[in-house]
């Protein structure tokens, strides 16, 4: 199945050269890579263009916001002016000049190509502003405020339109989405609500009149401001999750904005909505609103800066990723091209080397191996070439050696055939002489056979005598072993006696020690008996003094005295017996010491006897072994003499047959002489053929190590 699938592709490649094959594979390999790379690069560039469009929207919004602030200020100033604050005229004129310059700047910098629809709205705003500028003095305060408010609403719509047209509103990254909401929706709404309250309140405080319609409008703007504050705080909490230093400052400023607007709403309720008699200076109320709006504008600028920074960082990241990828792809493709060229050159060099060696081998040069600087499959081809070359080297070298050997052998064979002819003639003469000598050899062998028979009989007798002596020596050795064993048993018994005597000596010594202790005890008893006797005597004396009352005590004292006398007498008898026992113990110890000395001497004598018997036993064993060796040797000699006698008889028969064969040899030598002459002729022909073969093989160049 696989072969059928690959067959058409293999057929196409087999028709191409290596360069064409590499070119075809490279094109097929590079085309999808280029297509994928183009698609990926187009996607990256689209993303970069999308972010640049977002940047354009951010930049346009940042330029529109100052115009909205100026328009809001102008609305409030004109509202106050038309409600009776004539001192604001100079401020209004100065503000109109600032707004005119700002509008010229916006017109000059407006991104008409990127934001064409927004530019149309800008043109409409521009025209509306010119009309208001030229006619504000002829308008009623309420009409002027309404038209200015609509103009500000158009500016807000322009901000949203710029965000939508630049696709900034479609940003889905969490770190930029809430910044976008802050810039496009929440801060402009808060600023407009605060500016509306500032302008309306300025007119109310200037006229000291609060109509129900204005009160409803102020309450509605207050509610919208509070709702926008909730949304602002939510966005600030999300922005705070980022670790950017700008975000930290932005969150802090945002908190101040929320607090300032909250305070301004409280001021609105206290000084305008819920106060019966309004006495607050309109400029002071206007200034408080301006502070809140200015703080919000600072937050707006920080948000614009952070959002632009994030978008620029994304562009840089996408650009860096695209550039790095392109560089890597270029480097990889360059490396692929270099490797393809190197691979092509390596293959072509290898093929060239194989071609050159094949041509050299065709001319007969088998002296050099093919050396390929590659490890691919062509190395197997080179190895096969080298193996074929080595095989040819072995075959041709062997043929050369065989031809040389054959040539040398043919020369030697020619010489040998000449020598053989001469030798055959000499052999014929020698055979005749051998025939004459075999008769005398026959007589000599008969006489030698008789002498050998007599010698064999004598050696047999010697062997029998040696065998008897060996038997006697073996019995003597066995008796010596038995005697040695009995001496060992005697030594063991003496050792037992010696041990028993030592134990007895210890027992007697202990008996002597006990006798000494008993003597000491008896001595103590005799001393106690003597003291008891004296006490009995004293008791008798005291009893005598007591008279009739001491008679009974006197009888007891007398009995005690008698007992003490008997005890003293018995102790003396025991002491005498102990002296006799200790005397007998001393004699026993002396006798046992003598026994110990005699036992030790007996042990030494037995030990010397044992050593002597051991020496005798070893000598007897040695003699027995030597006698056995002599017996075995004589038996071998006897057998050998019998074999020699038989051999001599055989020699006699052989010499007889040799005489008969010598005559046949003479006839054979004549026939061999004729054969040798024929061999000489064949050897000359073989020499000529081997010379021709050697000349043919010498054309091949072979390795020296074969």
Buried (B, 14 or more C-beta within 10 A) or exposed (E): EEEEEEEEEEEEEEEEEEEEBBBEEBEEEBEEEEEEBEEBBEEBEEBBEBBBBBBBBBBBBBBBBBBBBBBBBBBBBBBBBBBBBEEBEEBBEEBBEEBBEBBEEBEEEBBEEBBEEBBEBBEEBBEBBEEBBEEBEEBEBBEBBEBBBEBBEBBBEBBBBBBBBBBBBEBEEEBBBBBBBBBBBBBBBBBBBBBBBBBBBBBBBBBEEBEEEBBEBBEEBBEBBEEBBEBBBEBBEBBBEBEEEBBEBBBBBBBBBBEBBBEBBEBBEEBBBEEEEBEBEBBEBBEBBBEBBEBBBBBBBBBBBBBBBBBBEBBEEBBEEBEEBBEEBEEEBEEBEEEBEEBBEBBEBBEEBBEEBEEBBEEBBBBEBBEBEBEEEBBEBBEEBBEBBBEBBBBBBEBBEBBBEBBEBBBEBBEBBBEBBEBBEEBBEBBEEBBEEBEEBBEEBEEBBEEBBEBBEEBBEBBEEBBEBBEEBBEBBEEBEEBBEEBEEBBEEBEEBBEEBEEBBEEBEEBBEEBEEBBEEBEEBBEBBBEBBEBBBEBBEEBEEEEEEBEEBBEEBBEBBEBBBEBBEBBEEBBEBBEEBBEEBEEBBEEBEEBBEEBEEBBEEBEEBBEEBEEBBEEBBEBBBBBBEBBBBBBEBBBEBBEBBEBBBEBBEBBBEBBEBBEEBBEBBEEBBEEBBEBBEEBBEBBEEBBEBBEEBEEBBBBEEB
